Amino acid sequence: YLMKKIKVVIFDFDGTIADTMAFSFGRSLELLRKEKIDLPEKEIIKKIKSNSYLELMKEFKLSWLRIPFMLRIVKQTQRDLYSQIDKIKIFPGIKNLLKDLRDNNYRIGILSSNMQRNVNKFIKIKRLNFFDIIYCESNILGKDQTFRKMMRKYNLKPEEIIYIGDEIRDIVACKKVGIKIIGVSWGLHTFEALQKNGVNYIVKKPSEILKIINEN
């Protein structure tokens, strides 16, 4: 009898569990208008959904000197989200997936660049009392460091963890720390973008996730 390797399933929050996209896109568009980027809205959103942050800097010809300003906007967006969190929806099928994972004795966690109080408030409102681990650190550009800290804190090995996320930077971070990642196609980055960046698995709906985890 082989012990299942994967013991811990860690979720990203924005774009994976919580549909914060419209809120964040609204803010990103305001930000890019301030930077005098005059592309049509559709075009901008298409670029955001297909490119990593670094690629976007090039696409929009933004100077590296603007990064601190951008990160401040991201932070402000997160602060503003707190009062709006009751309007944010949970992606369909996620709650059932969490129940199934719990029934299958997996430890369940969240690792997010969003603020802990946003995540906590969302979990409370939606009654998602499934999580053993909630680790938040607004490390937009160095998520691999956040993974390492979380693993140290909870004494986890990379081979016991599978991550579920929606962004290119999630894939990059997971590769750096040796964690397998399931990309979800309902979040920020497109199916094609996730595939192109070397995601281990990719799903179109939450119900496909348990099967992949059970096979690992």
N, C-alpha and C positions, 0 to 999 in steps of 0.2 A: 504494500500500500504506500503510494507516494504522497508525502505531504505536499499540499499545494504551496507553491513558492510565494504567490502574492497573498499577503495578509492584510495590507493596508491600501485602501482606495482613497486617493486625495483628489478633491475637486478644485478647480479654479472657481471663482465666484461670478465675476462679470462675464456675461456672454456664454456661460456654461450652465449655471444654476439660475441666475437672476438676469432677466432681460432688461439690462440697463442701457442697451445700445442707443435707442432713440434719444435718451437723455444725454449720453456722451457725444453722440454725433452732433446734436444741437450745439453743444459747447465747442466741439472741434471746429465746426463751421464758423462760429463767431470768431474764434481764435485766428483762423486762416484769413478771414476777411480783414482783421486787424493787420495781418502781415501783407495785405494788399494782393492776395491771391484771388484773381477774378474769374476762375473757371466756374462753369455751371455746377450747381450743387450735386447733381447726379454724377458728374465726372469726378468730383472730389471724393464722394463716398465710394465710388468704384476704386479709386486709387487707395483709399484708406483700407478697403477690404482685401486688397491684393498685395500690399507691400508691407514690409517690416518698417519699424520706425526709422531705421537708418536709411532705407531706400526712399522713404517719404521725404526725408530731409533733402535728398538729391533731387527727387521728382519736383518738389516745390521750391527748389533752389534756396533753401533756408540755411543760414549760417550756423555753424556749431555754437557760436556765441549766444544763439537764441535758446539753447537748450534749458538753461536755468529758468528762463521766462516761461517756456512751455511746461516745465515740470510744476511751476507755481500754479499755472492754469489747471493742470490735472488735479493738483492738491485742492484747489478751490472748488473744482467740479465735485470732488469727493465730499467736501464739506457741505456743499449745497444739496447733495443727494440725500443727506440725513433727513431733511424735512419732507422729502418727496418719496421716501422709501415705501410708504403704504400704497403708492400708486404703481410700484414696480411689480411686474408679474414673474412668476416662476415658470420656466419653460415646461410645456406639457410633457408628462411622462417622467419627470425628474423625481417627483415624490414617490411614485411607485418603484422606481429604480432604487431609491434610498431604502425603502422598506425591504425590497428583495435582498439588497446587500446585507442589511442588518440580519434578515432571516438566514442568510448564508454565513453568518458569523465573521464577516469582514469588519475590521476597524475602519471607520469612515472619518475623513477629515476635509478641511478646506485650507488651502494655501492661497492667499490673495494679496494683491498690491493695494486693495481697497482698505478703508479704515475699519478697524475692529468694531467700532460702534455701529457702522452701517451694516456690517455682516450680522452682528448680534441682533440688531433691531429687526432685520429682515427675517432671520430664523425664528424670532419670537412671534412676529406677526403671522408668518406662514405655518407656525407650529411644526417646524422641522427639527424635532428633538432627536436627531439621529447621529449627531457629530461627537466623536471622541476628541477630535483635535481641531482647533481653529487657530490658524497661525497667520497673522496679517502683518505685513511690513511693506511700506510703500517704496519698494525698490523697483522702480519702473524699468531700469536698464540692467539691473544685475540680479535677476530672479534666481540664478543658480546659487548665489550667496544665501538667499532666503531659504532655499531647499536645504543647504548644508546646515544652517542654524536649526531648522526644524528637526532634521534627522538627529542632530546632537541632542537637542532638548528632549525628544521622545525616544531616543535610543533606537532608531530605525536604520535598517540597511537598505541601500538603493534597490537591491534585487527583491525586496519584500513589498515594494511600493509600485503601484501603477497610478499615473496621473491622468486626469481628464481635463482637457483644456481646449481653448478655441483660437489661440494666437500663435503666430510664428515664434514670438519670444519664449513661449512655453516650451516649444520643441527645442529651441536652442539651449535653454536652461536644463531641460531634462537630459539632453545629450551630454552636456558638460558633467552632469553628476551621475550618469549611468542609470537613469530611471526610464522605464518604458512609458510611452504616452499614447493615449487614445485621443485623437482629434475629433471634435464635434463640428458638424457642418452648419449648425444653427447660430453660431456665434459671430465674432468679429471677422475673422479671415475666411476666405472662400475655401471650398473643398479643394480646388486646384492649388491654391497657395499653400495649404497645409501639406498636400501631397508633394508638391515641388520641394518643400523644405524638409522632407524626410521623416514625416510622422510615422510611428510604428503601425498604428491602426487608424481607421477613420470610420465614423458612423454617421448615419443620417437621422437616426432616432434613438432616444435613450434605451429603449427596450433591447437594442443590439449589444449593449455594453456588458451586461452580466455574463453573457455567453463567452465573450472574449476573455473576460477576467477569469472565469472558471477554467478556461483552457490553458491558462498560463501557469 
